[in-house]
């Protein structure tokens, strides 16, 4: 699955809740990043993390940034 598409969909769903707290949701990720994971579980985890960020942030920015770290053995994505 493409992470940028999945997280963009989540942000669209949670944007009204963030706006009600005067928060701004910001996504910074390369479009090409793909992850092989259980789609439903990944979405559930990301929704929970972002909802918690909205709940505990007032009048601020919530940034979701994904960076790729190259390795000889595997690729690591940091959130």
Backbone as a chain_set.jsonl record, in Angstrom:
{"seq": "XXXXXXXXXXXXXXXXXXXXXXXXXXXXXXXXXXXXXXXXXXXXXXXXXXXXXXXXXXXXXXXXXXXXXXXXXXXXXXX", "coords": {"N": [[0.842, -1.17, 0.0], [0.415, 2.276, -0.632], [1.801, 4.609, 1.428], [1.399, 7.401, 1.566], [-1.102, 7.815, 0.338], [-2.793, 6.322, 2.036], [-2.482, 7.645, 4.538], [-3.239, 10.231, 3.832], [-5.977, 9.796, 3.343], [-6.814, 9.201, 5.948], [-6.252, 11.642, 7.213], [-8.058, 13.313, 5.892], [-10.448, 12.327, 6.93], [-10.171, 12.964, 9.638], [-9.82, 15.667, 9.743], [-11.846, 17.602, 10.327], [-12.272, 17.215, 13.061], [-9.76, 17.961, 14.004], [-9.728, 20.658, 13.218], [-11.727, 21.632, 14.88], [-10.39, 21.753, 17.251], [-8.694, 23.735, 16.748], [-6.388, 22.918, 15.443], [-3.826, 22.075, 13.089], [-3.341, 19.747, 10.559], [-0.54, 18.234, 9.171], [1.132, 16.698, 6.524], [4.069, 15.081, 5.568], [5.596, 13.33, 3.3], [7.27, 11.164, 1.006], [5.828, 10.431, -2.178], [6.308, 7.957, -3.255], [6.685, 5.964, -1.371], [6.093, 2.743, -0.326], [4.475, 0.252, 1.63], [4.504, -3.01, 2.92], [2.12, -4.379, 4.628], [-0.374, -5.31, 7.059], [-3.183, -3.941, 6.001], [-5.597, -3.006, 7.281], [-4.905, -3.069, 10.025], [-2.708, -1.312, 10.047], [-3.966, 1.101, 9.314], [-5.728, 1.357, 11.495], [-3.907, 1.677, 13.636], [-2.593, 4.069, 12.887], [-4.76, 5.87, 12.832], [-5.465, 5.841, 15.557], [-3.114, 6.943, 16.718], [-3.052, 9.507, 15.523], [-5.54, 10.547, 16.332], [-5.095, 10.659, 19.109], [-3.076, 12.573, 19.143], [-4.515, 14.801, 18.238], [-6.373, 15.029, 20.314], [-4.748, 15.769, 22.478], [-3.567, 18.131, 21.739], [-3.837, 21.57, 21.398], [-4.637, 24.374, 19.467], [-2.443, 24.112, 17.656], [0.094, 22.515, 15.595], [0.02, 19.389, 13.992], [2.232, 17.196, 12.906], [2.878, 14.781, 10.495], [5.395, 12.943, 9.486], [7.313, 11.087, 7.209], [10.204, 9.306, 6.699], [12.657, 7.794, 4.669], [15.142, 5.458, 5.334], [18.035, 4.214, 4.069], [19.46, 0.949, 3.877], [21.727, -1.821, 3.764], [20.542, -4.238, 4.237], [17.775, -3.919, 4.773], [14.985, -1.651, 4.419], [14.232, 1.112, 6.366], [11.554, 2.813, 7.729], [10.848, 5.786, 9.221], [8.601, 7.289, 11.448]], "CA": [[0.0, 0.0, 0.0], [1.147, 3.541, -0.619], [1.576, 5.264, 2.72], [0.877, 8.763, 1.41], [-2.539, 7.717, 0.071], [-3.475, 5.838, 3.242], [-2.497, 8.681, 5.575], [-4.077, 11.327, 3.328], [-7.374, 9.426, 3.599], [-7.045, 9.353, 7.387], [-6.265, 13.073, 7.532], [-9.324, 13.874, 5.408], [-11.488, 11.916, 7.873], [-9.972, 13.559, 10.96], [-9.555, 17.095, 9.62], [-12.862, 18.403, 11.039], [-11.985, 17.104, 14.493], [-8.577, 18.786, 14.251], [-10.13, 22.06, 13.092], [-12.51, 22.009, 16.063], [-9.413, 22.009, 18.318], [-7.791, 24.739, 16.171], [-5.146, 22.247, 15.081], [-3.565, 21.904, 11.67], [-2.708, 18.472, 10.242], [0.448, 18.41, 8.107], [1.743, 15.439, 6.099], [5.294, 15.207, 4.781], [6.043, 11.991, 2.937], [7.447, 10.953, -0.429], [4.702, 9.697, -2.764], [6.71, 6.629, -3.723], [6.898, 5.016, -0.273], [5.107, 1.673, -0.201], [4.701, -0.624, 2.774], [3.798, -4.285, 2.902], [1.624, -4.542, 5.993], [-1.81, -5.533, 7.188], [-3.783, -2.63, 5.722], [-6.56, -2.611, 8.317], [-4.183, -2.805, 11.285], [-1.924, -0.093, 9.856], [-4.907, 2.229, 9.372], [-6.202, 1.449, 12.875], [-2.825, 2.233, 14.459], [-2.368, 5.471, 12.526], [-5.922, 6.64, 13.299], [-5.335, 5.993, 17.012], [-2.028, 7.879, 17.015], [-3.435, 10.865, 15.111], [-6.614, 10.989, 17.23], [-4.466, 11.038, 20.378], [-2.386, 13.85, 18.925], [-5.553, 15.84, 18.185], [-6.955, 15.158, 21.651], [-3.831, 16.395, 23.43], [-2.976, 19.33, 21.141], [-4.774, 22.666, 21.151], [-4.064, 25.528, 18.779], [-1.092, 23.766, 17.226], [0.3, 21.737, 14.381], [0.306, 17.968, 14.142], [2.993, 16.851, 11.711], [3.143, 13.379, 10.235], [6.505, 12.923, 8.53], [7.86, 9.761, 6.975], [11.508, 9.381, 6.047], [13.224, 6.494, 4.318], [16.549, 5.283, 5.665], [18.565, 3.077, 3.303], [20.329, -0.006, 4.55], [22.065, -2.935, 2.878], [19.707, -5.389, 4.55], [16.356, -3.594, 4.717], [14.665, -0.23, 4.458], [13.57, 1.502, 7.604], [10.748, 4.024, 7.608], [10.619, 6.393, 10.527], [7.406, 8.128, 11.505]], "C": [[0.884, 1.23, 0.0], [0.789, 4.298, 0.653], [0.941, 6.635, 2.551], [-0.626, 8.75, 1.159], [-3.301, 7.315, 1.329], [-3.576, 6.939, 4.291], [-3.295, 9.897, 5.121], [-5.552, 11.038, 3.57], [-7.725, 9.591, 5.075], [-7.156, 10.826, 7.745], [-7.546, 13.74, 7.048], [-10.458, 13.539, 6.375], [-11.389, 12.663, 9.198], [-9.792, 15.078, 10.925], [-10.565, 17.955, 10.38], [-12.633, 18.374, 12.546], [-10.784, 17.972, 14.855], [-8.931, 20.269, 14.192], [-10.923, 22.519, 14.307], [-11.613, 22.294, 17.266], [-8.415, 23.09, 17.896], [-6.411, 24.159, 15.886], [-5.041, 22.151, 13.564], [-2.832, 20.587, 11.472], [-1.79, 18.663, 9.039], [1.097, 17.061, 7.809], [2.964, 15.729, 5.237], [5.82, 13.804, 4.513], [6.275, 11.915, 1.439], [6.283, 10.123, -0.972], [5.041, 8.247, -3.084], [6.838, 5.58, -2.623], [5.742, 4.016, -0.201], [5.494, 0.771, 0.96], [3.888, -1.896, 2.577], [3.399, -4.589, 4.335], [0.148, -4.896, 5.937], [-2.494, -4.174, 7.096], [-4.688, -2.161, 6.852], [-5.873, -2.272, 9.636], [-3.363, -1.524, 11.183], [-2.821, 1.137, 9.977], [-5.377, 2.434, 10.802], [-5.147, 2.089, 13.775], [-2.63, 3.71, 14.164], [-3.533, 6.357, 12.969], [-5.814, 6.874, 14.798], [-4.265, 7.01, 17.377], [-2.443, 9.309, 16.686], [-4.569, 11.394, 15.978], [-6.056, 11.405, 18.586], [-3.756, 12.373, 20.25], [-3.386, 15.001, 18.89], [-6.106, 16.095, 19.578], [-6.054, 15.949, 22.595], [-3.101, 17.618, 22.873], [-4.071, 20.359, 20.937], [-4.025, 23.803, 20.498], [-2.644, 25.249, 18.295], [-1.07, 23.03, 15.902], [0.601, 20.291, 14.753], [0.952, 17.533, 12.836], [3.209, 15.348, 11.644], [4.2, 13.36, 9.138], [7.049, 11.509, 8.428], [9.151, 9.924, 6.194], [12.016, 7.975, 5.8], [14.713, 6.486, 4.642], [17.052, 4.049, 4.929], [19.493, 2.223, 4.157], [20.64, -1.115, 3.557], [21.104, -4.107, 3.057], [18.221, -5.095, 4.358], [16.191, -2.086, 4.661], [13.88, 0.05, 5.727], [12.816, 2.792, 7.354], [10.5, 4.55, 9.002], [9.437, 7.324, 10.432], [7.594, 9.143, 12.597]], "O": [[1.976, 1.221, 0.568], [-0.379, 4.586, 0.915], [0.041, 6.998, 3.308], [-1.351, 9.581, 1.706], [-4.335, 7.901, 1.648], [-4.642, 7.145, 4.871], [-3.961, 10.534, 5.937], [-6.302, 11.934, 3.959], [-8.81, 10.067, 5.41], [-8.05, 11.22, 8.495], [-8.067, 14.635, 7.713], [-11.333, 14.371, 6.615], [-12.409, 12.965, 9.816], [-9.629, 15.705, 11.972], [-10.18, 18.937, 11.015], [-12.782, 19.391, 13.224], [-10.785, 18.641, 15.888], [-8.477, 21.048, 15.029], [-10.806, 23.672, 14.723], [-12.02, 22.993, 18.194], [-7.423, 23.336, 18.583], [-5.394, 24.829, 16.067], [-6.047, 22.147, 12.856], [-1.824, 20.329, 12.129], [-2.21, 19.192, 8.01], [1.554, 16.367, 8.717], [2.901, 16.52, 4.296], [6.412, 13.172, 5.388], [5.544, 12.544, 0.672], [5.806, 9.21, -0.298], [4.147, 7.405, -3.172], [7.08, 4.41, -2.922], [4.581, 4.391, -0.038], [6.673, 0.554, 1.237], [2.741, -1.86, 2.13], [4.223, -5.001, 5.152], [-0.492, -4.79, 4.891], [-2.391, -3.357, 8.011], [-4.554, -1.033, 7.327], [-6.228, -1.29, 10.287], [-3.325, -0.736, 12.128], [-2.474, 2.1, 10.662], [-5.423, 3.569, 11.278], [-5.47, 2.953, 14.59], [-2.514, 4.518, 15.085], [-3.315, 7.476, 13.433], [-6.045, 7.988, 15.266], [-4.481, 7.85, 18.251], [-2.211, 10.221, 17.479], [-4.568, 12.573, 16.331], [-6.5, 12.403, 19.155], [-3.828, 13.209, 21.151], [-3.126, 16.063, 19.456], [-6.287, 17.245, 19.977], [-6.546, 16.717, 23.422], [-2.13, 18.087, 23.467], [-5.118, 20.053, 20.365], [-2.921, 24.158, 20.912], [-1.744, 26.064, 18.504], [-2.073, 22.939, 15.194], [1.337, 20.013, 15.699], [0.304, 17.503, 11.79], [3.662, 14.724, 12.604], [3.924, 13.721, 7.994], [7.224, 10.822, 9.434], [9.189, 10.592, 5.161], [11.829, 7.078, 6.622], [15.447, 7.4, 4.265], [16.543, 2.95, 5.148], [20.204, 2.717, 5.032], [19.887, -1.323, 2.606], [20.884, -4.88, 2.125], [17.487, -5.935, 3.836], [17.153, -1.339, 4.839], [12.976, -0.7, 6.098], [13.375, 3.754, 6.827], [9.995, 3.832, 9.865], [9.285, 8.06, 9.457], [6.71, 9.966, 12.833]]}, "num_chains": 1, "name": "protein.A"}
